[in-house]
Structure formats: structure tokens, C-alpha cells
Amino acid sequence: MTEKILEAKNITLVKGKQTILNIEHFYLQAGETLALIGPNGSGKSTLMQVLMMLLRPTTGELFFNGEKINWKNAILYRRRMAMVFQEPLLLDTTVAENIATGLKIRGYEKPAIRSRVEEWLKKLGIEHLAGRTSRYLSGGEAQRVSLARAMAMGPEVLFLDEPFSALDAPTRTGLIAELSGILQDSRISSVLVTHDYTEIPLLAGRVVALENGRVVQTGPPREILTRPASLTVASLVGVENVIPGRLAGREGEKAAVQAGPHLIMAAGAKVRGGKVLILIRPEAVKLEGCAGGSGGNRINGRIARLLPHGGLFKAVVDCGFPLTMILSPEQVFGGVAAPGEEVTVCFDPGKVHLLDEPS
């Protein structure tokens, strides 16, 4: 059984009359990367501060490697952690000196400092920048230095607070790939705060979603991305199709839902009945007759508009309700899909997720 390196039980944080955090149970397993998501004001940053022992909760217990934290000795535990921020916090000195900063503060001998600095310069591909002053670094270079500085200290837990959000797309893609390899090779326990759901399956093995200071869903990335527990979580992970409907009946393990003029089948639905919301990821919707364009649900509609979506296109199809899907450049430039075009779209019942409509 995997050990829990960090665990919080019955944590609350109250400021005035407002409860900022109310976390019944939170844990980080040894060697795992956990993604922490939530809307602005959900308590992500506050929870991170509590876990890093920078902020003492009003009530509750915190454990490190099974040992209950004595807050009088919090600094001893903080020395076993490191953090990488959204904006690189670098000293106005050379790259090598920046990486060495934490090691010097902790009293490492010069040979050990030199060895660790050289190791992480190499691992992050910034050896050529060792003597460069930090003010002359690009955003991606500066973030690599921040990551090298954190990793050089050999932390048992690494906290990553939206480390890629300020980077351009190519730099971000490259750094995510590098970080993924580092986390897998080092097996370091880490917590990643992110607002970009596309980072989750690339880096995290488990996701915790916060809302109003509470944990509302925990699970593997696939579960969170395809079966969000609430509309808030759905909005965080890119589920754009939210269609009101009414449960019309059940056929074995499938539920039939009336949505406007269409009957939509959903597999494995766990709803009370009556009014429901139909959730479908845009990637799950395909044009009939194209690669992957098959499934139990088929709906006729008209392409209302096309929008750029990275190297792809996002199409909004008027089916009596708007249905968003993703199209390839070949489909758009090849004339398969154009605004005003009548199309048939399809999606598998297993890709349809139902929620009870909030009362």
C-alpha cells in the first residue's frame, strides 16, 4: 500500500465570520503528482499555504510521513519542501548562483553545491546559461531556473503553483514535457495547481477539485475530465456542452433523455430522474462519415459558426440547441464543414454524462 507523505484531517480556516477552508480529508501519496483545481476563490492557494505549513489552520491536524505536525517545529518540515511559482522569483545574479541559493542557506558544503547545481543545469538543458544574469533570461529560461533551484534542494514534496500559465505555447509545451519526465524519473511527490485542464492528463495521476473551500470531487484525470461531479467542475475541465433535458426512460444500463426534438442516450447514468443536464465534451462529438464518426446518438443540425481552436477549429452546430464540436483543418479547408452546412453529428452514449439539474 502506498504511503501518504502528506495528510490533512478536518482542516478548517476561519477569518472573521467567513470559513475559507473546510477540508474533511486530503492526502498526497508518496511518489504521486496530484492536480489541484478549482475556480478563483475556491481555496486552492490557501490550502497550499496550509500544506506547506506557512499558514496555521483554525482547526484540524496535519501529518507528514504519518507524523503529526507540531506547529512549533513547522520550519523543520518546510525545509523538506520546495515551491515553484507562476512568476519566477529570481535574484539579480547568475543562473548558477540562483540555483545554489537554497543550498547555501541550508549550509551545504561547496563541493555538494557545485555538484547539485551542475546536475540540474544539465537535466533542464540550461548549462549554457550558467553564467548569465537572470535579468537577461526569457520567460521559459527563467522558469527552468526556478525549477532547477527547487529540485536541487532534493525536496520530498514539490509544490507547483501554475508554473506554465505565463509562458507562450511552444515554451509551455516543451517545459511540460521536461517536467513530466523529471517527475516520473525522480518519483517526487508533488502538488500542481492549474487552471489549464490540458495539463492534467500529462502530469497528474489524481485530481482534487475544490469549490467554496471544500473538496467536491477526487479521482483519476479521466474520471474528472469525462464525469465531473458538478457544473463548476465541468467548466474547469472544458466540458462545453451542457444541455437541459428530461429523463424519458431507461433501457437496461442506458438512460433516454429528451433534449428539445432529440432523444439522447446516455450510458451508466446515475440521476434521480426528472430534469437533468446532459454533459458532452466537444472532442466526443464527430461528423458522421468521418474517422471516428460513429456512435449510438445521431443528430441532424446546421453549422452556425466556426472558431479557431489552436491548430484546430471549434464548430457550434445548431441542433435545436447549440452543440460544440472540434474539427480538423482538413475538414474545414476540404469543405466538409462550413458555416450554414447541414451536417449529421454522432457521439457514443458512453461519452454522455448526466447531472441532476440544480433545484
C-alpha positions in Angstrom: 0.0 0.0 0.0 1.4 3.4 -1.0 2.2 5.6 2.0 0.7 9.1 2.4 3.5 11.6 2.6 1.2 14.5 3.4 -2.2 14.3 5.0 -4.8 16.8 6.3 -7.7 15.9 8.5 -10.7 18.1 9.4 -8.9 21.2 8.4 -10.8 24.5 8.8 -9.7 28.1 8.3 -12.0 30.8 9.5 -11.4 34.5 9.0 -13.9 36.7 10.8 -17.2 35.1 10.1 -16.1 33.5 6.8 -15.0 29.9 6.5 -12.2 29.9 3.9 -11.4 26.2 4.1 -13.4 23.2 5.3 -11.4 20.1 4.3 -12.5 16.9 5.8 -9.7 14.8 4.4 -6.9 15.5 1.9 -3.8 13.4 1.2 -0.8 13.2 -1.1 0.6 9.7 -1.7 4.4 9.2 -1.9 5.6 9.5 -5.5 2.4 10.8 -7.0 1.6 14.1 -8.7 -1.8 15.5 -7.7 -3.5 18.3 -9.6 -5.5 20.8 -7.5 -8.2 22.6 -9.5 -10.9 25.0 -8.6 -12.4 28.4 -9.6 -10.9 31.6 -8.3 -11.6 32.0 -4.6 -12.1 28.2 -4.1 -9.3 28.0 -1.6 -6.5 26.4 -3.7 -3.8 28.9 -2.7 -4.9 28.9 0.9 -4.8 25.1 1.1 -1.3 25.1 -0.5 -0.2 27.5 2.3 -1.6 25.2 4.9 0.0 22.2 3.4 3.4 24.0 3.2 2.9 25.0 6.9 3.0 28.7 6.0 -0.5 29.2 7.4 -1.8 27.5 10.5 -5.5 26.4 10.2 -8.1 27.3 12.8 -8.8 23.6 13.5 -7.6 20.2 12.2 -4.5 18.1 12.0 -1.6 17.8 9.5 0.6 14.8 9.1 4.0 14.4 7.3 5.0 10.8 6.6 2.5 9.7 9.2 3.9 12.0 11.9 1.5 14.6 13.4 2.8 18.1 12.9 3.9 20.1 15.9 3.5 23.7 14.6 6.3 24.9 16.9 8.6 22.8 14.6 6.9 23.7 11.3 10.2 25.1 9.8 11.8 21.7 10.1 9.1 20.3 7.8 9.1 23.3 5.4 12.8 22.6 4.8 11.7 19.2 3.2 9.6 21.0 0.7 10.1 23.3 -2.3 7.8 25.5 -4.4 7.8 26.8 -8.0 5.6 29.9 -8.5 3.7 31.2 -11.6 6.2 34.0 -11.9 9.9 33.1 -11.5 11.3 34.7 -8.3 15.0 35.0 -9.2 17.8 37.0 -7.6 19.6 39.5 -9.7 22.7 37.3 -10.1 23.8 34.4 -12.4 21.7 31.4 -13.1 24.2 29.1 -11.3 24.1 31.4 -8.2 20.3 31.3 -8.3 20.2 27.5 -8.3 22.7 27.4 -5.5 20.8 29.9 -3.2 18.7 27.4 -1.3 21.6 25.0 -0.8 23.8 27.8 0.6 21.1 28.8 3.0 20.8 25.3 4.2 24.5 25.0 4.9 25.7 22.6 2.2 29.4 22.3 1.5 30.8 23.9 -1.6 31.5 20.6 -3.5 28.0 19.4 -2.8 26.5 22.7 -4.0 28.6 22.6 -7.2 27.6 19.0 -7.9 23.9 19.7 -7.5 24.0 22.9 -9.5 25.8 21.1 -12.4 23.3 18.2 -12.2 20.2 20.4 -12.6 21.7 22.7 -15.1 22.2 19.6 -17.3 18.9 18.0 -16.5 17.0 21.1 -17.6 19.2 21.9 -20.5 20.4 25.2 -19.3 24.1 24.5 -18.9 24.9 27.3 -21.4 23.1 29.8 -19.2 25.1 29.1 -16.0 26.9 32.4 -16.1 24.1 34.6 -17.5 22.4 37.1 -15.2 18.8 36.3 -14.5 17.5 39.7 -15.9 18.5 38.6 -19.4 16.6 35.3 -19.4 13.4 34.6 -21.3 10.3 33.5 -19.5 10.9 29.8 -20.3 14.5 30.0 -19.3 13.7 31.8 -16.0 11.1 29.1 -15.2 13.6 26.4 -15.9 16.0 28.1 -13.4 13.2 28.2 -10.8 12.5 24.5 -11.3 16.2 23.7 -11.1 16.6 25.7 -7.9 13.7 23.8 -6.3 14.8 20.4 -7.4 18.5 20.9 -6.4 17.4 21.0 -2.8 16.1 17.5 -3.0 12.6 18.2 -1.7 10.4 15.4 -0.5 7.3 17.4 -1.7 7.3 19.8 -4.6 4.5 22.4 -4.9 3.9 23.9 -8.4 1.6 27.0 -8.5 0.5 27.4 -12.1 4.1 27.2 -13.3 3.3 27.4 -17.0 0.5 30.0 -17.2 2.8 32.9 -18.1 4.6 31.1 -20.9 3.9 31.1 -24.7 2.5 27.9 -26.2 5.7 26.4 -27.7 7.7 27.1 -24.5 4.9 25.8 -22.3 4.7 22.5 -24.3 8.4 21.9 -24.1 8.6 22.6 -20.3 5.6 20.4 -19.6 7.3 17.5 -21.4 10.5 18.1 -19.4 8.7 18.4 -16.1 6.7 15.2 -16.8 10.0 13.3 -17.4 11.6 14.8 -14.2 8.6 13.8 -12.0 8.5 10.3 -13.4 12.2 9.7 -13.0 12.5 11.3 -9.6 9.3 9.9 -8.2 9.0 13.0 -6.1 5.6 13.8 -4.5 4.1 16.9 -6.0 1.0 19.1 -5.9 0.2 21.0 -9.1 -2.2 23.9 -9.1 -3.5 24.6 -12.6 -6.3 26.4 -14.4 -5.5 24.6 -17.7 -7.2 21.2 -17.8 -5.0 20.0 -20.7 -2.0 19.8 -18.3 -3.8 17.4 -16.0 -3.5 14.1 -18.0 0.1 14.9 -19.0 1.3 15.4 -15.4 -1.1 14.2 -12.8 -2.2 10.8 -11.6 -5.0 12.1 -9.4 -7.1 15.2 -9.3 -8.7 17.1 -6.4 -11.4 19.7 -7.2 -12.2 22.4 -4.7 -15.3 24.6 -4.6 -16.1 27.1 -1.8 -13.2 25.8 0.3 -14.4 22.2 0.1 -13.4 19.1 -1.8 -16.2 18.3 -4.2 -14.5 15.6 -6.3 -11.5 13.4 -6.2 -10.4 10.9 -8.8 -8.1 10.0 -11.7 -7.9 12.5 -14.6 -10.1 10.5 -16.9 -13.0 10.5 -14.4 -12.7 14.2 -13.6 -12.5 15.2 -17.3 -15.4 13.0 -18.5 -17.7 12.7 -15.5 -17.4 15.9 -13.5 -19.4 16.0 -10.3 -20.8 19.5 -10.7 -21.2 22.3 -13.3 -18.4 24.1 -11.7 -16.0 21.2 -12.2 -17.3 20.7 -15.7 -16.5 24.3 -16.5 -12.9 23.9 -15.2 -12.2 20.8 -17.3 -13.5 22.0 -20.7 -16.9 20.4 -20.8 -18.6 23.0 -23.0 -21.8 21.2 -24.0 -24.4 21.5 -21.1 -27.8 20.7 -22.5 -31.0 20.8 -20.4 -33.2 17.7 -20.8 -35.8 15.5 -19.1 -35.3 11.8 -18.3 -37.7 9.9 -20.7 -36.9 6.3 -19.6 -34.3 3.7 -19.2 -33.1 0.8 -21.5 -31.0 -1.6 -19.5 -28.0 0.4 -18.3 -28.8 3.3 -20.6 -30.9 6.3 -19.9 -33.0 8.1 -22.6 -33.2 11.8 -22.3 -35.4 14.2 -24.2 -33.5 17.3 -25.3 -35.6 19.6 -27.5 -36.6 17.5 -30.5 -34.0 14.8 -29.9 -33.8 11.7 -27.8 -30.2 11.2 -26.4 -29.0 8.0 -24.9 -26.5 8.1 -22.0 -24.7 5.0 -20.6 -24.2 4.4 -16.9 -26.4 7.4 -15.8 -26.9 7.9 -12.1 -29.5 10.5 -11.8 -32.7 10.7 -9.8 -34.9 11.5 -12.7 -37.0 14.4 -14.0 -34.9 17.4 -15.1 -31.3 16.6 -15.9 -28.3 18.3 -17.6 -26.6 16.5 -20.5 -22.8 17.0 -20.5 -20.7 16.1 -23.5 -17.1 17.0 -24.2 -16.6 18.8 -27.6 -14.0 16.2 -28.5 -16.6 13.4 -28.2 -18.8 14.8 -31.0 -17.9 13.7 -34.5 -19.2 14.2 -38.0 -21.0 11.2 -39.4 -19.0 9.5 -42.1 -15.6 10.8 -40.9 -13.0 8.9 -38.9 -14.4 8.1 -35.5 -17.8 9.3 -36.7 -20.0 6.5 -35.3 -22.0 6.0 -32.2 -25.4 5.4 -30.8 -26.5 9.1 -30.9 -27.1 10.7 -34.3 -28.4 14.3 -34.6 -29.0 16.5 -37.6 -28.1 20.1 -37.4 -26.5 23.1 -39.2 -23.1 24.6 -38.5 -23.8 28.0 -37.1 -20.3 29.2 -36.7 -16.6 28.2 -36.8 -14.0 29.5 -34.3 -10.2 29.0 -34.2 -9.1 26.5 -31.6 -5.3 26.2 -31.5 -4.4 24.3 -34.6 -7.9 23.0 -34.9 -11.4 24.6 -35.3 -14.3 24.7 -32.9 -17.7 24.4 -34.6 -21.1 25.3 -33.0 -23.8 23.2 -34.5 -27.5 24.3 -34.2 -29.4 21.1 -33.4 -32.3 22.9 -31.7 -29.8 23.6 -29.1 -26.1 24.6 -29.6 -23.7 21.7 -29.7 -19.9 22.4 -29.8 -17.5 20.0 -31.5 -13.9 20.0 -32.6 -12.9 19.9 -36.3 -9.6 19.3 -38.1 -8.2 21.8 -40.6 -8.8 19.1 -43.3 -12.5 19.0 -42.5 -12.8 22.8 -42.7 -10.5 23.5 -45.6 -11.7 20.5 -47.5 -15.3 21.8 -47.5 -16.7 19.0 -45.3 -17.8 21.6 -42.8 -18.6 25.2 -43.4 -20.9 27.7 -41.8 -24.5 27.1 -42.9 -23.7 23.5 -43.9 -26.2 20.8 -42.9 -24.5 18.0 -41.1 -25.2 14.9 -39.0 -23.2 14.6 -35.8 -22.8 11.5 -33.7 -21.5 10.6 -30.2 -21.3 7.4 -28.2 -23.7 7.0 -25.2 -20.7 6.2 -23.1 -19.4 9.7 -23.7 -22.6 11.3 -22.4 -22.6 12.3 -18.7 -25.8 13.3 -16.8 -26.2 15.5 -13.8 -29.4 16.2 -11.9 -30.5 19.8 -12.7 -29.8 22.0 -9.7 -33.0 23.0 -7.9 
